[in-house]
Amino acid sequence: MTTIDTATITVELPDTFDPRWNRLPGIHVDGRSITIDPAEYFFRFESNTWLVADWELVKSQLLGVDESTESAVEQFALDFIKQHSESTSDAARVLVTAYEVYTYLFREEHLAGLGLPQITADHLRMLREAATLMALNKVELDGHISNVGPCWFFPAATSVVFDLDDETGGMLDEVYHGGWFNEHRRIESIKAHAALGGRLVHGCQSVPDQSGGVVAPYGASMANFRDDLSEFKAGWIEQVYAHRVTAAE
């Protein structure tokens, strides 16, 4: 594992997190309070700075903007990030911002139109929690993946924390990175992720294969991202699954 010296991350979020997050090393959940020891939690932790923008500003200045024949929604998001984002070493701020983003993206009003009746409001809560923690992952502009935590491997992490079978974990992964399978949700995702300084990108193909996702800066090398990801994922996925609780336990 690669890591830098950094302080313990502590944050209090608006809602209670599932206590089963405590099954993973380096993270302690107590109601709304989350404590993370980077040296124990991350597989790779080489950067303790992130790009963020104020969520209230995203809501007021970006979410309601429509693209035109002259400017695509991605351009709006990029311009907003250039104007309003800032670098922070406050991981708690990143987590609070991420929770706002994913509370918005995974809101219950979308359930009726998702076309997946097996997805419930409780599943949306799982998505909000896991996606919030994934915001601490990081990709550099050259495509190098600098931060990798267990939530990079979404189906593995959710199977450990929420006792999901592989099919359900994979289905949630599809909902996470599929933008709810339509363009309207994808556009929402592009705008909302400006608060986290980039866009949501994935290493997965058409089905979940544990290649994960991260909010990457616009302009990051996707070729280098793909190559870096292929080098490390198998061994780390195995380590996540090692914390799965069996029926006998």
N, C-alpha and C positions, 0 to 999 in steps of 0.2 A: 504494500500500500504506500502511496505517496501522500504526504500531508504537510501542511505548514503549521507553525505554531499559532494557535488562536485560542481565544477565550471560549468558555462554554456559552452556548446560545440559549437564551431564555426568552420566552414570549408568552403573552396571555392573549388568546383569541376570543372573539365574541361568543363562540359556542363551544360546548363540551366535545372533546375528541374521544374516540373509542379507546378504552384503557388497554385493549389488546395490542396497541402500538408498542407497549412495553416488552413484547416478545422479541423485538429487534434490538440488537446491541446499540448502545450509545444514545437511546432516546427514552425519555421518561415522560409519560403523560399523566397528569393529575387534574381531571376536570378540564378547565379551559387553559390550564398552564402546561406548557411544553418546554422541556429542557433537552438540549442536544449536546453531546460531547463529540465534537468533530473528529477527534482521533479514533473514536470507537465506531461512530455512525457511518462515516464515509469510507468508501473503498479508495477513492482518490479525492484529495482536497488540496488543490494547488492555488486557489484564489479565494480571498475573503472579501471581494468587492463585487457588487452587482449593479445593474442599471435599473432604475425605477422612476416612475412618474406618479404624481398624485392621482389617486383613483377618482376623487371628486372632480378633478380637472378633466380626466378622461370622460367621465359621465357627462359633464356639461359642454365640452368642446369637441368631442370625437364620436361618441356613440350615436348621435343623431345626424351625423353628416352622411350624405349620399354621394356615391361616386357618379362621375359623368363621363362623357365621351372624351373629355380632356384630361381627366385625372382619376386613376383607379383607386380603390379603397386602400390598397397596399401603399400607394404614394401618400395618401392622407396620413396613414399610420407612421410612415417613415418620417414625414415632415414634423409630425407631432413629437416623435421621439427626439428628433434633433433639437427642437425648440424647448421642450419641457422636461426631458429626463435628466437625471443626475446620477453620478456614481455614489454608492454608499457601501460602507463596511458594516452597516447595522443589519445583521441577518434577521433580527426581529421585525424590522421595517419591511423587509422583503416578504416575510411570511404573512404579516398583516395585510400587505397589498395583495399578495396572491390569494389569500382567503376571500377578499372582496371580489377579485376577478372571477374566482370559481364559484362563489355564491351566486354571482350574476349568470355565468354561463350554464351552470347546472341547477337551474331553478325549476320548480315543480310544474310550472305552467307548460313546460315543453313535453311533459310525459304523454299527453294525449296524442300529440302529433308525431311521436318518435317512431311508431310502428313496431315497437318491441314491448308487448304487454307484460313480458316477464321482468322488465326493468321497473323497479319501484322507487318510491321516495327515499327509502333506506339505501338503495343502491346509489342514488344521487349524493347522499351524505358521504358514502364511501369515496365516491369520485372527488368530492370537494376536499376531503381530508388528504387523500393520496396526492392529488394534483397540487395542493398547497405545499406539501413537503418537497415535491419535485421541483418547485421553483428555486431551490437552493442548488440544483444542478447547474452546470455552466459550460458553454462552448465559447471559445475565443474566436476572433475574426479569422484566424488562419485555419479554423476548423478543428483545432485541438480541443478535446474534451477535458476540461480542467477539474471539474467537480462531478463526482459520481456517487450517489447514495443508493440505498436499496430500492427506493421507489422508482429508480430508473427502469427497473425490471417489473413493470406494473402487475402482470398476472402473478408473478412469484410473490411480490410483496403483499398483494391483496389476499392471496391464498393463505399466507402466514397470519396476517392480522385479522382478517374477517372470516376465516375458515371457509373460503369459497372453493368449489371444485374448479377444475381447469376450464371447463366449458363456460361457467359463469364469469370467471376471471378474464377469459379471453373476450367475452361479450362486452364486459365493462371497458376493456382496453379499446375495443372498437368504438364504443360510444365516446371515450375520452379523445381519441385522435381523429375520429371520423367527422367531427363538426356536426354531429347529429345527422350525418348522411345527406345533408342538403346545403345548397349554396347560401341560404339565409343564415344558417347557423355558422357556416364558415366565415361569412362576413362579420358576424358578431364576434367570433373568435379573434379575427385579425385586429379589430378595433380594441377589444378588451385587453389583449396581450401587449398592447402598447404600454400599459402600466408597468409591465415587467421588462420593458426595453427591447422587445423584439417580436418574433412570431414563433408559434409552436411548430416545431419540425420533428419528424420521426425517422427512425432507421428502419421501421417495419415496412413490409411489402403489403400485399392485399389482405393478409391475415396476420393476426398477432404472432410474432415470432420472438418476443422478448427483446426486441431491438430498441425499445424505449423511445422517449421523447424528451425534449428540452425546449425552453424558450431561448432561441438563438438570435443573435443580433442580425439585422439585415446586412447582407454582404458577406456573411460567414461562408467559408469554403465547404460546401456540402460533400465534395469528393474526399477531402481530408477527414471530415466528420465520419463518413461511412467507413473509411479505412481504419481510423482509430477505434471505432466501435467494434469492428470485427475482430480486433486483436484481443480485447479483454472480456467480452461479455460472458462466454461460457463458464469460466471459473467462478465469476462473481454471482451468476445466477444460482449455481450450485450452493454457494455459501448462504444465499437468501433462503433457499428451500430447506436448508439444514435446520432452520428454526421453526419449521412447520410442526404444529401440535397434532399428534395422532389421536385416534379415538381411545386408545389404551391409556393415554395420559389424562 
